[in-house]
Amino acid sequence: MKSLNRALDILELIAERRGIGVREIAQVSDLPPATVHRMVAALAQRGYLNKDRRTHHYTLSPKFMALGERVRQQMDIVAIARPHLEALMAATRENANLCIRDGYKIIYIDQVGSPDHNLQIFTKLGGSAPLYASGVGKVFLAHMRASEFDVYLKSVELRPFTDHTKTTPSELRAEIAAIQKIGHGVDDQEREMGVRCVAAPVFNHARQVAAAISISGASQRIPKQRLKKLGRQVVASAHGISMAMGCEGQGQFHSYI
């Protein structure tokens, strides 16, 4: 934790000075020059800092602009999606969720809870779940390119959370093919027993998947015969959010065949 705080202090100092060398950083931060050199070298190697070859001063790299843009987009998505989530919850009387992808997992960044129940599950705000074991996660997988999906399968252990979790590549491929065909994903008690979710993708102005939304609730409240209707409702809500984000039509699923 101490090293992390030191690195953040150095980044903030470089941002404030708009260009500074190792010696000056060491003087201002009261850190040994060797420590400063090691930290700025690591930050530069990760692409967070640029070094001027003439002055040997370090400045923040454009990578921070990309990170800032991602934060801005996330905030925009929350604001744009909120009224649609509220309408979706009112129509279904189930929790309505908004998620983004973070590597090989999804993060729940907004939620409109149903007043009809207080189900405390993994879909709570700030919670996460693996891509393969969540409805919204499988929606993201369905939009991966074939090569990326193959890498994913080789990189992730498909460990079971319940008896319903898809734990083999063949099972997951079949599930993804079904999502590509019908346009929405289902988590049928795969992450937590007694919980079902129905999810659909949200597209940005470039027709790329920027987020996904879902409704979640107890399996008693969401029997299998209700899934088809809920799928239409979730897809319609996702389409409304996509249009509000500048998407002039739904994106296309990538085919693995």
The 8 nearest C-alpha neighbors of each residue, nearest first, counted from 0:
[[1, 3, 2, 4, 5, 6, 7, 8],
 [0, 2, 4, 3, 5, 6, 7, 8],
 [3, 1, 5, 4, 0, 6, 38, 7],
 [2, 4, 0, 6, 5, 1, 7, 8],
 [5, 3, 7, 1, 6, 2, 8, 0],
 [4, 6, 8, 2, 3, 7, 9, 1],
 [5, 7, 9, 3, 8, 4, 2, 10],
 [6, 8, 10, 4, 9, 5, 11, 3],
 [9, 7, 5, 11, 6, 10, 4, 12],
 [8, 10, 12, 6, 7, 11, 13, 5],
 [11, 9, 7, 13, 12, 8, 14, 6],
 [10, 12, 14, 8, 9, 13, 15, 7],
 [13, 11, 9, 15, 14, 10, 16, 8],
 [14, 12, 10, 16, 15, 11, 17, 18],
 [13, 15, 11, 17, 12, 16, 10, 59],
 [16, 14, 12, 13, 17, 11, 18, 10],
 [15, 17, 13, 18, 14, 12, 19, 58],
 [18, 16, 14, 15, 13, 58, 19, 59],
 [17, 19, 58, 57, 16, 56, 13, 20],
 [18, 20, 56, 57, 13, 16, 23, 24],
 [21, 19, 56, 23, 22, 57, 55, 24],
 [20, 22, 24, 23, 25, 36, 35, 32],
 [23, 21, 25, 24, 20, 32, 26, 35],
 [22, 24, 26, 25, 20, 21, 27, 19],
 [25, 23, 21, 27, 22, 26, 28, 20],
 [24, 26, 30, 22, 28, 32, 23, 29],
 [27, 25, 23, 29, 24, 28, 22, 30],
 [28, 26, 24, 25, 29, 23, 30, 12],
 [27, 29, 25, 30, 26, 24, 9, 8],
 [30, 28, 26, 25, 27, 31, 24, 32],
 [29, 31, 25, 28, 32, 35, 34, 26],
 [30, 32, 34, 33, 25, 35, 29, 26],
 [33, 31, 35, 25, 34, 36, 22, 30],
 [32, 34, 36, 31, 35, 37, 30, 38],
 [35, 33, 37, 31, 32, 36, 38, 30],
 [36, 34, 32, 38, 37, 33, 39, 25],
 [35, 37, 33, 39, 34, 38, 40, 32],
 [36, 38, 34, 40, 35, 39, 33, 41],
 [39, 37, 41, 35, 40, 36, 42, 34],
 [40, 38, 42, 36, 41, 37, 43, 35],
 [39, 41, 43, 37, 38, 42, 36, 44],
 [40, 42, 44, 38, 39, 43, 37, 45],
 [43, 41, 39, 45, 47, 44, 40, 48],
 [42, 44, 48, 46, 40, 45, 47, 41],
 [43, 45, 41, 46, 42, 40, 47, 48],
 [46, 44, 42, 43, 47, 41, 48, 40],
 [47, 45, 43, 44, 48, 42, 62, 60],
 [48, 46, 60, 42, 43, 45, 62, 59],
 [49, 47, 43, 59, 60, 58, 46, 42],
 [48, 50, 58, 60, 57, 43, 59, 51],
 [51, 49, 57, 56, 55, 52, 58, 48],
 [50, 52, 55, 56, 53, 54, 57, 49],
 [53, 51, 55, 54, 50, 56, 49, 57],
 [52, 54, 51, 55, 56, 50, 57, 20],
 [55, 53, 56, 51, 52, 20, 50, 57],
 [56, 54, 51, 52, 53, 50, 20, 57],
 [57, 55, 20, 19, 54, 51, 18, 50],
 [56, 58, 50, 18, 19, 49, 20, 48],
 [59, 57, 18, 49, 48, 17, 13, 60],
 [60, 58, 48, 47, 49, 14, 61, 13],
 [59, 61, 48, 47, 62, 49, 63, 58],
 [62, 60, 64, 63, 65, 59, 47, 48],
 [63, 61, 65, 60, 64, 47, 66, 46],
 [64, 62, 66, 61, 65, 67, 60, 47],
 [65, 63, 67, 61, 62, 66, 68, 60],
 [66, 64, 68, 62, 63, 67, 69, 61],
 [67, 65, 63, 69, 68, 64, 62, 70],
 [68, 66, 64, 70, 69, 65, 63, 71],
 [67, 69, 71, 65, 66, 70, 72, 64],
 [68, 70, 72, 66, 67, 71, 73, 65],
 [69, 71, 67, 73, 68, 72, 74, 66],
 [72, 70, 68, 74, 73, 69, 75, 67],
 [73, 71, 75, 69, 74, 70, 76, 68],
 [72, 74, 70, 76, 71, 75, 69, 77],
 [73, 75, 71, 77, 72, 76, 70, 78],
 [76, 74, 72, 78, 73, 77, 79, 71],
 [75, 77, 73, 79, 74, 78, 80, 72],
 [76, 78, 74, 80, 75, 79, 81, 73],
 [79, 77, 75, 76, 81, 80, 74, 82],
 [80, 78, 76, 77, 81, 75, 240, 243],
 [79, 81, 77, 83, 78, 240, 76, 82],
 [80, 82, 84, 83, 78, 79, 77, 85],
 [83, 81, 85, 84, 80, 86, 79, 78],
 [82, 84, 86, 80, 85, 81, 87, 236],
 [85, 83, 87, 81, 86, 82, 95, 88],
 [84, 86, 82, 88, 83, 87, 111, 89],
 [87, 85, 89, 83, 84, 88, 90, 82],
 [88, 86, 84, 90, 89, 85, 83, 91],
 [87, 89, 92, 85, 91, 95, 90, 93],
 [88, 90, 86, 92, 87, 91, 85, 93],
 [91, 89, 87, 88, 92, 86, 232, 93],
 [90, 92, 88, 93, 89, 87, 229, 214],
 [93, 91, 88, 89, 113, 90, 115, 94],
 [94, 92, 113, 91, 88, 216, 214, 215],
 [93, 95, 112, 113, 215, 214, 111, 88],
 [94, 96, 214, 111, 88, 84, 110, 213],
 [97, 95, 110, 213, 212, 109, 214, 94],
 [98, 96, 212, 109, 108, 107, 211, 110],
 [99, 97, 107, 211, 106, 108, 210, 212],
 [100, 98, 210, 106, 105, 211, 101, 107],
 [99, 101, 105, 104, 102, 106, 98, 210],
 [102, 100, 104, 105, 103, 99, 106, 127],
 [101, 103, 104, 100, 105, 130, 129, 99],
 [102, 104, 130, 101, 129, 105, 100, 151],
 [105, 103, 129, 130, 101, 128, 102, 100],
 [104, 106, 100, 127, 128, 101, 99, 136],
 [107, 105, 127, 98, 99, 126, 108, 125],
 [106, 108, 98, 125, 124, 126, 97, 109],
 [109, 107, 98, 124, 97, 125, 106, 110],
 [110, 108, 97, 124, 107, 96, 77, 111],
 [109, 111, 96, 95, 112, 97, 124, 94],
 [110, 112, 95, 94, 85, 84, 96, 113],
 [113, 111, 94, 110, 114, 95, 93, 88],
 [112, 114, 94, 93, 115, 92, 116, 88],
 [115, 113, 116, 112, 117, 92, 93, 94],
 [116, 114, 113, 92, 117, 93, 112, 94],
 [115, 117, 114, 118, 113, 93, 112, 216],
 [118, 116, 119, 115, 113, 114, 112, 94],
 [117, 119, 116, 120, 216, 217, 94, 112],
 [120, 118, 117, 123, 121, 122, 116, 216],
 [121, 119, 122, 118, 123, 191, 194, 216],
 [120, 122, 123, 126, 127, 119, 128, 191],
 [123, 121, 120, 126, 107, 124, 127, 96],
 [124, 122, 126, 121, 120, 125, 107, 119],
 [123, 125, 107, 126, 108, 109, 110, 122],
 [126, 124, 107, 108, 106, 123, 127, 109],
 [127, 125, 123, 124, 107, 122, 106, 121],
 [126, 128, 106, 105, 107, 104, 125, 121],
 [127, 129, 104, 105, 130, 133, 132, 106],
 [130, 128, 104, 132, 131, 103, 105, 133],
 [136, 129, 131, 104, 137, 132, 133, 103],
 [130, 132, 129, 137, 133, 136, 165, 171],
 [133, 131, 190, 129, 130, 189, 164, 128],
 [134, 132, 136, 186, 135, 130, 131, 137],
 [133, 135, 186, 185, 184, 137, 198, 136],
 [136, 134, 138, 198, 137, 133, 211, 139],
 [130, 137, 135, 133, 139, 138, 134, 131],
 [136, 138, 140, 139, 134, 135, 130, 131],
 [137, 139, 135, 141, 136, 140, 184, 200],
 [140, 138, 136, 137, 142, 141, 135, 143],
 [141, 139, 137, 143, 142, 138, 136, 148],
 [140, 142, 138, 175, 139, 143, 137, 179],
 [143, 141, 140, 139, 252, 253, 144, 138],
 [144, 142, 140, 141, 148, 147, 145, 139],
 [143, 145, 147, 146, 253, 148, 142, 255],
 [144, 146, 148, 255, 147, 149, 143, 254],
 [147, 145, 149, 148, 144, 150, 143, 151],
 [148, 146, 150, 144, 149, 145, 143, 151],
 [147, 149, 151, 145, 150, 146, 143, 144],
 [148, 150, 146, 152, 151, 147, 145, 153],
 [151, 149, 147, 153, 148, 152, 154, 146],
 [150, 152, 148, 154, 149, 153, 155, 147],
 [153, 151, 149, 150, 154, 155, 148, 168],
 [152, 154, 150, 151, 155, 149, 156, 148],
 [155, 153, 151, 152, 150, 156, 149, 103],
 [156, 154, 152, 153, 157, 151, 103, 150],
 [155, 157, 158, 154, 152, 153, 166, 159],
 [158, 156, 166, 155, 159, 167, 165, 131],
 [157, 159, 156, 166, 160, 164, 165, 155],
 [160, 158, 164, 161, 166, 157, 162, 165],
 [159, 161, 190, 164, 189, 158, 191, 162],
 [162, 160, 163, 159, 164, 189, 190, 191],
 [161, 163, 164, 159, 160, 189, 188, 192],
 [164, 162, 189, 161, 188, 165, 187, 159],
 [165, 163, 189, 159, 161, 162, 166, 160],
 [164, 166, 170, 171, 167, 163, 132, 157],
 [165, 167, 157, 164, 158, 159, 168, 170],
 [168, 166, 170, 169, 165, 171, 157, 172],
 [169, 167, 171, 170, 172, 152, 166, 165],
 [170, 168, 172, 167, 171, 173, 174, 166],
 [171, 169, 173, 167, 168, 172, 165, 174],
 [170, 172, 174, 168, 173, 169, 165, 175],
 [173, 171, 169, 175, 174, 170, 168, 176],
 [174, 172, 176, 170, 171, 175, 169, 177],
 [173, 175, 171, 177, 172, 176, 170, 178],
 [174, 176, 178, 172, 141, 177, 173, 171],
 [177, 175, 179, 173, 174, 178, 172, 180],
 [176, 178, 180, 174, 175, 179, 181, 173],
 [179, 177, 175, 180, 181, 183, 184, 182],
 [178, 180, 176, 177, 182, 252, 181, 141],
 [179, 181, 177, 178, 182, 176, 183, 252],
 [180, 182, 178, 183, 179, 177, 184, 230],
 [183, 181, 178, 179, 180, 199, 184, 234],
 [184, 182, 199, 178, 198, 181, 230, 234],
 [183, 185, 198, 134, 178, 138, 197, 199],
 [186, 184, 197, 134, 196, 187, 198, 183],
 [185, 187, 134, 196, 133, 195, 189, 188],
 [186, 188, 195, 189, 185, 196, 194, 163],
 [189, 187, 192, 194, 191, 195, 190, 193],
 [190, 188, 164, 163, 187, 132, 186, 161],
 [191, 189, 132, 160, 188, 133, 161, 164],
 [190, 192, 188, 189, 194, 193, 161, 160],
 [193, 191, 188, 194, 161, 190, 189, 163],
 [192, 194, 218, 217, 188, 191, 195, 219],
 [195, 193, 217, 218, 188, 192, 216, 191],
 [194, 196, 187, 218, 188, 186, 216, 215],
 [197, 195, 215, 186, 214, 185, 134, 213],
 [196, 198, 185, 213, 214, 184, 134, 230],
 [199, 197, 213, 184, 135, 134, 212, 183],
 [198, 200, 183, 234, 211, 212, 233, 237],
 [201, 199, 211, 210, 138, 208, 237, 202],
 [200, 202, 210, 211, 241, 237, 208, 209],
 [201, 203, 208, 241, 207, 206, 209, 246],
 [204, 202, 206, 205, 244, 246, 207, 209],
 [203, 205, 246, 245, 206, 244, 202, 247],
 [206, 204, 203, 207, 246, 202, 245, 208],
 [207, 205, 202, 250, 203, 204, 246, 208],
 [206, 208, 202, 205, 203, 209, 250, 204],
 [209, 207, 202, 201, 210, 200, 203, 206],
 [208, 210, 202, 203, 201, 207, 99, 211],
 [211, 209, 99, 201, 98, 208, 200, 212],
 [212, 210, 200, 201, 98, 199, 135, 97],
 [211, 213, 97, 96, 198, 199, 98, 200],
 [214, 212, 198, 96, 197, 95, 196, 199],
 [213, 215, 95, 94, 197, 196, 93, 96],
 [216, 214, 196, 94, 195, 93, 213, 95],
 [215, 217, 194, 195, 93, 218, 94, 220],
 [216, 218, 194, 220, 219, 193, 195, 221],
 [217, 219, 221, 193, 194, 220, 195, 222],
 [220, 218, 217, 221, 222, 193, 216, 194],
 [219, 221, 217, 218, 222, 216, 93, 225],
 [220, 222, 218, 219, 225, 217, 223, 216],
 [223, 221, 224, 225, 218, 219, 220, 226],
 [222, 224, 225, 226, 221, 227, 218, 187],
 [223, 225, 222, 226, 227, 221, 228, 229],
 [224, 226, 223, 222, 227, 228, 221, 229],
 [227, 225, 229, 223, 228, 224, 230, 222],
 [226, 228, 230, 229, 225, 231, 224, 223],
 [229, 227, 231, 230, 226, 225, 232, 224],
 [230, 228, 232, 226, 231, 227, 233, 225],
 [229, 231, 227, 233, 228, 232, 226, 234],
 [230, 232, 234, 228, 229, 233, 235, 227],
 [233, 231, 229, 235, 230, 234, 236, 228],
 [232, 234, 236, 230, 235, 231, 229, 237],
 [235, 233, 237, 231, 236, 199, 232, 238],
 [236, 234, 238, 232, 233, 237, 231, 239],
 [235, 237, 233, 239, 238, 234, 83, 232],
 [238, 236, 234, 240, 201, 239, 235, 233],
 [237, 239, 241, 235, 236, 240, 234, 242],
 [240, 238, 236, 242, 237, 241, 243, 235],
 [239, 241, 243, 237, 242, 238, 80, 244],
 [242, 240, 202, 238, 244, 201, 246, 243],
 [241, 243, 246, 245, 239, 244, 240, 247],
 [242, 244, 240, 241, 245, 239, 79, 246],
 [245, 243, 241, 242, 203, 246, 204, 240],
 [246, 244, 204, 242, 243, 247, 203, 241],
 [245, 247, 204, 242, 241, 203, 248, 206],
 [248, 246, 242, 245, 249, 204, 206, 241],
 [249, 247, 246, 250, 242, 206, 241, 238],
 [248, 250, 251, 206, 202, 246, 238, 247],
 [251, 249, 206, 248, 202, 207, 252, 208],
 [250, 252, 253, 249, 142, 206, 179, 207],
 [251, 253, 142, 179, 254, 141, 250, 182],
 [254, 252, 142, 144, 251, 255, 143, 141],
 [253, 255, 256, 252, 145, 144, 179, 176],
 [256, 254, 145, 253, 144, 176, 172, 148],
 [255, 254, 145, 253, 176, 172, 144, 173]]
